[in-house]
Amino acid sequence: MVVKTDLCAFSEFRIYPGHGVKFIRRDGQPVNLINSKCRHLSNQRKKPAKLMWTQSWRRLHKKGKEEGGSKKRSRRVVKAQRAIVGASLEELKKKRQATKPQSVATESALKEVKSRQKTVGTAKLYSTGPRNTAKAAIPKVQRSAANARGGSKR
């Protein structure tokens, strides 16, 4: 059996038979309201889209009705290489691939610097120099029997 339900004009909740109030406006349009809360708020001319518990607010802020993975997918930008006025595409590719190689002197200097850094790093890790293992005797703050404010303990 199908039950005829109306929608509340304010909250858009279902109004089942025997519930709600029908209000006739001056222009003759009937307005169905589910309860006195909706009736009073509509009389105060409150906007249902500003009240979080109404269906219009939920629709406006995209709450509920979550369908699996229906998010809008963004397209990836594909970079296309094009020829510039003075040079063709093949020339540009050749220039890009033919980056000048480092000279032998600079490569050997870089290797030397890296090897020095390694030896310095290992020397620091495994140094067998004198260590200061004896910690200074720092006296701990002792609590007195009296409270800090001067009163008794309890």
Salt bridges, closest charged atoms under 4 A:
ASP6 OD1 - LYS4 NZ 3.40
GLU12 OE1 - ARG59 NH2 2.25
GLU112 OE2 - ARG116 NH2 2.61
